[in-house]
Amino acid sequence: MSSSDQIKDLIRTGKKVGYILEATLEKSISHLPAIDQSYIRNTIEGFKIQIIKSKKDYDELKYLSGADAIEFLQNLSDGKYSAFKKDKHTK
């Protein structure tokens, strides 16, 4: 498999699981010039894929935003507060 194909597969997997392990990425791009490595890292981060040292470093909430973030916060509520709920009188 070519280097390009390995990187593409790594990114596809990263999109599925949300992260790429630093060691795996380094193994795939270490032979490339520093500028290319930097470009690949920036591209991966642009896809909102975390580059982490170990699985325990993965933060599943890092890129949570919009409606997903509001739903998550509502689920944390004990029901005493009405933050992030739409006002029934507002259109």
Secondary structure as UniProt FT lines:
FT   HELIX           3..17
FT   STRAND          19..21
FT   HELIX           22..29
FT   TURN            30..31
FT   HELIX           34..46
FT   TURN            47..48
FT   STRAND          50..52
FT   HELIX           55..57
FT   TURN            60..63
FT   HELIX           66..76
FT   TURN            83..84
FT   TURN            88..89
//
